[in-house]
Amino acid sequence: MAGIIGRTEELAALDAALNSIDEGPSVLAVVGDPGIGKSRLLAELRLRAERRGLLALTGSAGEFEQSLPYGVFVEALDDHVASLPRAEFDPLGPDRLARCGAVLPSLAEHTESTAAPGARYRLHRAIGALLGLLAGERGLLLILDDLHWADAASLELLDLLCRHPPAGPLLLAAAYRPRQASNRLVGILARGSTRISPTPLTRAEVAELVDEDAEELHQASGGNPFYLLALAGADRLDPTARPSGAGLPPAVEAALLAELDRARPAARRLAQAAAIAGDPFDFEVAAAAAGEPAEDLLGRLDELVALDLVRVTEGARRFTFRHPLVRQLIYRSAPEGFRLLAHERAAAALQRQGAAVSALAHHVELSAGAGDLPAIDILTRAAEEALPKAPSTAAHWFGTALRLLPHGAAEQHRRVALSLARARALIVSADVISAAELLDQVLAGLPAEPSPQRLEALALYALVAPMLVSGRALGLLHRELDQLPDDDSQAAARLKVALALVETNAGAFRGRELALEAYTTACRHGDLLLQAESAGLLAVRAAGRGETETARRWYGVATSLVDRLYDTEVTSGIDVLPALAWAALLLDRYDDCLRYADRSVEVARAGGQGYVLTYLLNSRTVALRVLGRLADAAAAAETASDAMELSPDEGMRATVWCQRCWIAVWQGNLDAALESGLGAVRAGNLAGGQARPLAEAGLYVARQAAGQPDAIERFLAAVGGPEAPDLDVLNRTTLYDYLTAGEIERGQLKAADGWASRAEEICPAGLPRRFGHALLARARVLLARGEAAGAVERSLEAAAAFESAAARYEVALANLVGGRAYELLGDRPRAVAALDFTRQQAAEFGARRLEAEAVRELRRLGRRVTTGTAADAQGSGLTKRERQVAELVARGLTSRLIAEQLFLSPRTVDTHLANIYAKLQVSSRAALATLWARAPTKSDVGQRDGLVS
């Protein structure tokens, strides 16, 4: 490969990226206009990487293949993966290997070990694990070129890889044209990447590259290397050339067409067929597209190679065009009729080769005409196959099939079925607006009386309704309900459940009458699932309004029904398990919440309903956090965040960010807490309803912990004053405890007393955790006033209430307040015991700020307490792998997630943990996380009496 002219700064940036590869994964973005030299720089990067012994893999997105899911990753990875022994992939495990097989044809045989690839974020994690495995100790350079043409699935995967890069020596180099790139691609690569933007060549550099006419060529090319070389090869520059719409400067286009004209007509025909076959292209497929035997075309292929229009690749009988712009121009130079027939012949050739149905669909959609039923079948099969892994592509292919389907009564049933399938794909791909519009059309075209297709359309609409403007959703559902001839039918009951869910999600916990009518109808028809759904919603509604006894009664009804149903029976009622998990949270039954959330996740995955996982994963996060399992909660929040990126629901987005905020506060990472709190508020403002004040509450706690003096005023202004009218009574109870602590910190005892009184007045009976916060708020006030005995009594009652709810963080928090009260009372032994309990508990579940407050109090009482630091831990003879494991534990990852990140088995991770515990003399993950973290300073801890939740 010839040397590069100029590019001193760009080459230095390439070397810097390669020099830092051992420090961990990084991203390099190469951005510039067509022909400016991006691909040339990437080729140089690959050459330098291979000289260093790195594994280098390259893939390019294609302008005419944007409907092929994960196309750029398949091109980069598949051939190399196919060359490796299958034993190389054993560390992935069968589950992740099967998910990789859903993307890479070379691993497709392994998809048989699972029924479906599952949620897309899990598939993306599996590909990330594969990349980490390929990187190994040697290092991996993954080059992704022309990403402005990447399909939606590839961008989703790229997003996850940039947000959660696999551990190990990995450099991801991505190139795109800024004028053709989507906002999403630009946003993905803007996060934490090093950017290189090649500039045009100077007059002197042009003179170094070409022997003559440098001034004229520099002016005509604008210093663009590709344009320059194209013009330099032309017999003469044509100033009269006019643009053809190909997007190239007219003189450059004319020069390239002149290159093509040097080939004989038969060779030009092969070049056009090859451009239609793909880039890189399989020679047999190109020959088939040309409509001639392959053996007759070898001489013509040699001619194209000699003219440097196409080049040989590493793969057998695979060739590539000199540049994507060359392929683009040749493709567009082919007559329209020839293109249609060539795509049709290419599809037939691929079908004979046993190619994936997605490869057939790409050519079929570009060649099939209206009424082509075999083509519709191929497109439908391709869409069904793509739905779990690339729903945007599935929606596109379902839409193409619909366009080809003949109109008429004979095909009406199939038209509705395809429309419903496309609506489902749109929902999964987060385009709920388009899905709702399509479902509107379907419902308008179906007879008003109930039918399986109408009920399916309504069920899909019920899924998207909570994500739409509630007035629109309610209007359509009420209209459908009014059209039903029998208000006491099961169809009517299902509509009422959907309406009740929309009204409940609207923020006021409404929908009682609708849910009650649905329950009555379900009982009359003996529909156990519908009974459970409506009873679950009634429990949520009552709990959210503070009607605890009513909520408990309906919760008992719903759980007794659901516990009798098989998972396969529950699948069609996708809202029932999330509703029960939600109700359990509201009723302070956190173990129940975990049980129903876990079951719901499995049911959703088994049924291919990954689009509801954000709801389910978020309830798990809340329960794990309250139970004091902060490492597990952090891992659940990270998983929920992955699912959140694929969800259109801003309300759920706000809740996920809010939980990340809470976890970060409890773990003592205040920068992350503030960042997450701001993210929650941004999403909450878009969502409205309860999401907004809940997000503001999380941000308030983060600001208060960070010592921002105006946190209370900013919070009250955001939620509409002390009553926080949009916030439900349960969350308002704990909110008043937050505000009590904040006012005490500011020395405003009268205001603190007012908040504590509000908490006592509105606290619903029979909810131990909420009651505990009302008691704790009063204990804080009494302690601040110097009323030690009353503060001791209330803090003990609060601890007992929290204990009955298994709320471990709050138990430790109440003991912190109690310890201070005992000290004020003069009972030093009990003060030390309470504070030491807080210290040990906080250390066990990784609440570093709470632990630091307890340590500070104990030292003030004269108790010697030793704590470690990250420097102590890292200087204790840990191996490199043990340090990696310890770091991931400190970040809150479970053994399973650590195994995925480091491409080990969970058993191996546990072995490393045992060695780490022995070397560092700790006995738990939480203690290790505390030791590994930086010891909090006074500015980190602040002057607070303890955190509230």
BAVOMI-884363 format. One record per residue (C-alpha): residue in one letter; x, y, z. Coordinates in steps of 0.02 Angstrom, whole numbers, plus 50000, padded with zeros to 5 digits. Example, Ala and Ser with C-alpha at 12.3 -4.5 7.8 and 13.67 -1.06 7.14 Angstrom:
a506154977550390s506844994750357
***
This chain:
m500005000050000a500725016849950g501155029350085i499945043050134i500315060850078g500195073250222r498965068450362t500285070850498e499035074850635e497815061250582l499175047850581a499765053450752a497985051450815l497925033750744d499535029250833a498905036950996a497335026450986l498335010550957n499575014951095s498155016151221i497265000051173d497944990551323e497135003251439g495404997151391p494094999251255s494015015551159v493115022951009l493865032450864a492685042150749v493315046750575v492165059850502g492225068150332d491435070950162p491435057550024g493175054349954i494095064750084g495125049650139k494185041450282s494325023850210r496155026650169l496515031650348l495575016450411a496595005350295e498175013050366l497525010450542r497224992150503l498974990150430r499774997750585a498694987250700e499174971150612r501014975750624r500754976650813g499974959250814l498174964850840l496704955850762a495934968150638l494184965850566t493304977550445g491504979750391s490664992950284a488834997650274g488114997950099e487065011550020f485904998849937e485864986150081q485144996950220s483734984450251l484934970450300p484934969350491y486644970850575g487414971150401v489014980550446f489364969050594v489014953450492e490254959050360a491564963150492l491414947550599d490624933050507d492054926950398h493294927350542v492094918850662a491784905350532s493654901850523l493814897950709p493534881050793r491874880350885a492784876651048e493434894551043f491684900651088d491404889451239p491734903851362l490194912751293g489044898951355p487574891751255d486374906051291r487494920051226l488124909151084a486344906351026r486014925051029c487584928150927g486934915150804a485374925750779v486504939050702l487984929750625p487604916450494s489204907050540l488464903650713a486664901150656e486694882650700h486804887450883t485144896650883e484304879750892s484784878651076t483544892451120a481794896051063a482134914351026p483554926851040g482594936051176a482614954651210r483714964751094y484774971951233r485254954051283l485704950151103h486764966051098r487634960851260a488014943951183i488854951951032g489834962951152a490394947251244l490934939651078l491974955151037g492804954151207l493184935851177l493954939851007a494984953751085g495704941851215e497464946251268r497994950151088g496854965051059l495524968850928l495314982950805l493524983350740i493314995050591l491555000150540d491545010750383d490165020750297l489055020350451h487955034050377w487165019550281a487025007950431d485354999450467a484375003250625a484864986850710s486714990450683l486505007650761e485645000050912l487084988050935l488375001750908d487485012251040l487634998551170l489454995051127c489875013451150r488915014651314h489494997851383p491094993151291p491714975451319a493164973951439g494854971051362p495994978451229l494734984251098l494784999150980l493195002650882a493515014050733a491945020950651a491835031850496y490385041650423r489915056450313p489215070450422r487975076950293q487185059750271a487275053850452s485725052750561n485635062650722r485645046150814l487295040550738v488105057350775g487465056650954i488095038950981l489865043050923a489905059851013r490005051051182g491785048251235s492555045451063t494125053050988r493665062150828i494725063550671s494135074650528p495275073450375t495495090150288p495735093250101l497485091650031t498485107550011r499155113749845a500885107149891e500195090049940v499265088849775a500875092749684e501725078749781l500345066649731v500215070649545d501585075149424e500755088749323d499295100949316a499335101949506e498575119349512e497125114949397l496825098149482h496885106049656q495615118849605a494475106349518s494545093349657g494505105249804g495905095049879n494795079649895p495965064649867f494685053449783y494095067149666l495895071849631l496395054249580a494835052149474l495185068449383a497045064549366g496595048549273a495455057549151d496045061848977r495445079649006l494375089349128d492625092649062p492035109649127t490385107649034a489855091849129r488185093049217p487655084049378s486605068249358g485965066849535a487305054749594g487945067549719l489685069249641p490445084949564p490035084149379a491845083749324v492225069449444e490695059849386a491195062249206a492955056049245l492295040349331l491085036749190a492535038549070e493445025149171l491935013849152d491865017548966r493605010448948a492864993448984r492064984148841p490144983548844a490094965648908a491274970149053r490224985549093r488694974349103l489604963149228a490134978449329q488324984149339a487744966749390a489104966049522a488564982949592i486814975749608a487464959649690g488274969249833d489914976049897p490904965249923f490064954049795d490064935349767f490624931849589e489324918149560v487924929649618a488564943649508a488624931949360a486854926249395a486294944349407a487084947449238g486104932649169e487614923249101p488624907749153a490024911849273e491334902849170d490974914549023l491304930049129l493034926749202g493894936649065r492734951349093l493094950749279d494954951249242e494634966649136l493744975549279v495164971149398a496454977449272l495514994049259d495504994949451l493614996349455v493534980949567r494834973049679v495174955749749t494734952849933e495374940150058g493844929150032a493814916349893r492864922249738r492364938349827f492784955449757t492514973349807f492384989949716r493835001949726h492775014249823p490925015249873l490755030349758v491305019549611r490005006549653q488675019949677l489005027449505i489055010449418y487435005049503r486565020949448s487245019249272a486305002849248p484645004449154e483115002849264g482474987349175f484154978749191r484194982749378l482484974849405l482954958749317a484684958249396h483964959649572e482724945849530r484104934549463a485214938349614a483814933149732a483594916849637a485464913349645l485534916649830q484034905249857r484944891249765q486454894049878g485354892550033a485644910650086a484724918550231v482984924350191s483494942250235a484744942050090l483344936349974a482154949650041h483384963550002h483374959149816v481534954349812e480944971149875l481944979649736s481254968649597a479524961849640g477944969049567a476184970749635g475324954149660d476934943949668l476354931449800p478014921749813a478914938149842i477644942749976d477974926050060i479854929150061l479644946650131t478454940350265r479644926450317a481094938550323a480084950650429e479554937050551e481354931350568a481974949250595l480634954350722p481524948750883k483214955950833a482864970150709p481054976150726s481324991650620t481874980550475a480384969050509a479184983750502h479974989150337w479794971950257f478014969650321g477644986550243t478404981250077a477374965250079l475814975550110r476244986849963l476384971749848l474824962949912p473354964049791h471834973749846g470204964449852a469104953949964a470124938049934e471674945550016q470814956150149h471124944050291r472974942950245r473084961850230v472434963950406a473614950450471l475114958950389s474544975850456l474424968850632a476134960850614r476854977450555a476024986450701r476834974150821a478534977150740l478294995950753i477874994150938v479434983850970s480494996450876a479785010450985d478825019050844v477185019350941i476475034150845s476575024950679a475915009150762a474415018550832e474035026450663l474125009450577l472995001650709d471765015850684q471695011350499v471484992950536l470064995950659a469205007950539g469234994750401l468584980050504p466764976350541a466194983950706e465684967350782p467004957750882s468164946350784p469854938550822q470744951350714r469814966050790l470184959850966e472024957650920a472084975350853l471294981851012a472514971951118l473984979651024y473214996751042a473034993951228l474924990951234v475335007551152a473935017551232p474875021151395m476315028151291l475205040151192v474385056151242s473085049251361g471635059151287r471895051651115a472055033951184l470535035751296g469515042751152l469865027951038l469595014951173h467965022851229r467395023451048e467775004951027l466885000951189d465345010551134q465295000750969l465234983851054p463474976551051d463664968351222d464374978751365d464494962951471s465554952951348q467344947351374a467864959051233a467074973651327a467944968251487r469634968151402l469334985551333k468854991451508v470474984251578a471454993551444l470515009551484a470825007251670l472675004751637v472785020551533e471865030451667t472965023251803n474545027551707a473875045151679g474395048851857a472865049951965f472575031352001r470865032251921g469945018451832r469085010051979e467365008651900l468025001851736a469124988951820l467714983851937e466514981451791a467844971251701y468094960351855t466224957151870t466094952351687a467634941151699c466874932051847r465264929251752h466224921751605g467434911851714d468944920851637l470274918751772l471604928851683l470444943451654q469894942651836a471714943451890e472104958051774s470644968451835a470944963852018g472774968552001l472314985551930l471064988152071a472454984352196v473624996952113r472275010152106a471785008152290a473585007552352g474045023052254r472605032452334g473075026952510e471605014652528t472725001352602e471434988852662t470514989152497a472164987252405r472644972252512r470984963852478w471114965752290y472954960952294g472494944852382v471174941152251a472384944352107t473824934252181s472724919252221l472164918952039v473874921751959d474714908852068r473524895851996l473914900051814y475294892651708d476534904651627t475834900351455e474124906151516v474824922451584t475714927051422s474144933851339g473824945251488i475494954151483d474954967651608v474434956251750l476144951951822p476834969751807a475254975851894l475534963852038a477364968752053w476814986852053a475474983652184a476734974252293l477894989352289l476485000852340l476024989052483d477814987752548r477934969352499y479624969552417d479974950852416d478294948552329c478774962052206l480364952652161r479424936352143y478134943352021a479394954151929d480554939451901r479124928551840s478514942651729v480234944751650e480324926351608v478554926251537a478914941651431r480524934351363a479734917551326g478294925951236g479394937651136q478664952751225g480294961551261y479494978551235v478744977851412l480374973151498t480784990951550y479264991051664l479694974351741l481544977551763n481194994151846s480084986651981r481484974052017t482704988452036v481604997252164a481334981452266l483174976652266r483674994152321v482434994652465l482974977252520g484754983652534r485424973252389l486284988152311a487494978452200d486044968552127a485004984352113a486394993052018a486524978351898a484624978351876a484644997051844e485994994851713t484964981451627a483414992351637s484415006451560d484874995351412a483044990951388m482575009251414e483605014451264l482445003751157s480845010251236p479775025051182d479025027951354e479725043851432g478835039751595m479805023651613r481385032551557a481145045051698t480865031051825v482415021451770w483495037151783c482705040951952q483185023852021r484945025851956c484985042352049w484425034352212i485665020152199a487095032052163v486635042852314w486595027652428q488245021352357g489045038452381n489335042852197l488605060352199d489185065452024a488275050551950a486775054152061l486615072051999e486835066751818s485505053251835g484335065051927l484445077851787g484115064151660a482585058851758v481905076551762r482165078951575a481185063151538g479895066851673n479525083951598l479135075451433a478085061851513g477075072251636g475965063851765q476815056251917a478455053751826r478865072251840p478735074752030l479545057852064a481015063051956e481105079752045a481125070652213g482615060152158l483545075552097y483145084552260v483935070652364a485485070852254r485635089752268q485365089152455a486695075852475a487875086452369g487605101252486q486705112852363p485885125952477d484385129752367a483875111552340i482245113052438e481655128952351r482045121952180f481125105952220l479555114452287a479485126152138a479585111152021v478195100852103g476925114652132g477205118252316p477125108652480e475625097952431a476505091252276p474785088652197d475375077052058l476235065252179d475305050452253v475045049652440l476275035452467n477755044352391r477215060552471t477435052452643t479265048552612l479495065152525y479055074352685d480405064752776y481665070352645l481135088352673t481205086552862a483035081352852g483425095352731e482665108952840i483585102352994e485205103352898r484825121652861g484385125053042q482535128153003l481735118153145k480015125853128a479925121252944a480595103852985d479235101453116g477935106152986w478555093052863a478605079652999s476815083953047r476255082352866a477065065152856e476145059553013e474485066352951i474445058052781c475395041752813p474245027452760a473915014552894g474674997352878l476165001652768p477694999052877r479015007352770r477965023052743f477525023252927g479355021352969h479755037252873a478425046952967l479185040753132l480945044653073a480455062353023r479795065253199a481355057453276r482435069553177v481455084553240l481515078653421l483385075653408a483665092953334r482685100553479g483715091153606e482285079853661a483375064453672a482155052253753g480795055653625a482055054453483v482645037453548e480875030953560r480365036753386s481965030553304l481745013353382e479945012753321a480525018053148a481855004453146a480554991453194a479374997453057f480754996852927e481284979652988s479534972852962a479624978752781a481394971552762a481974989052714r483784986552766y484495003452718e483165012452817v483435000852967a485255006152968l484755024352943a483555023853091n484955016453197l486075030953146v484785043553209g484485032653363g486345031853399r486455050753399a484935051553512y485725039053634e487295049753636l486275065153678l485415055153814g487115050753887d486995032053851r488675029653764p488625010353754r486945010353665a487515024653554v489065014853503a488044999053475a486775007853364l488095017053264d489165001453244f487624992053182t487375005653051r489205004853001q489194986052979q487544985452886a488014999852772a489684991552732e488824974952695f487664981852564g488824995252495a488025011352561r489685020352574r489035037552624l487985030452765e489465020052823a490575035452822e489325045152928a489265031053056v491165029953060r491285048653088e490075047653234l490975032853311r492655041553302r491905056853382l491375045553525g493165039153540r492875022353457r494325017053346v493715011653174t494865006653031t494345008352851g495285003952694t495545013352533a495705008652353a497585011152364d497694998652508a496674986052410q497634987952248g499284986152338s498844969352415g499584957752285l498044955952175t498324949351999k497774959451848r496214948651828e495814950052014r495944968952003q494734968651855v493494958151955a493664969352108e493364984952004l491774977651928v491154972352101a491434990252160r490374996052012g488954985152075l488994971051947t488434953551994s489524938251963r488474934251809l488734951551734i490584951251778a490714934451689e489904942151535q491064957351539l492664947151562f492114931751462l492334919851608s491154907351687p490234913151844r491134899351939t492824906651888v492254923851946d491784916552115t493494908452128h494334925252095l493194933152225a493714920352356n495534924352323i495194942952332y494264941252498a495724931552571k497034944152512l496044959552568q495324951652725v493514955752684s492024944152691s490734951052569r490504959752403a489874975352490a491394976152604l492514974052452a491594987852360t491784999352510l493634995452525w493934998052341a493065014752334r493895031052379a493645034852563p492355049052569t492985066152621k492045078452730s491435087352574d490755070952508v489845066852669g489185084052706q488385088652871r486795078752859d485935068252991g485765053852869l484985049852705v483135047052680s482205036752554
***
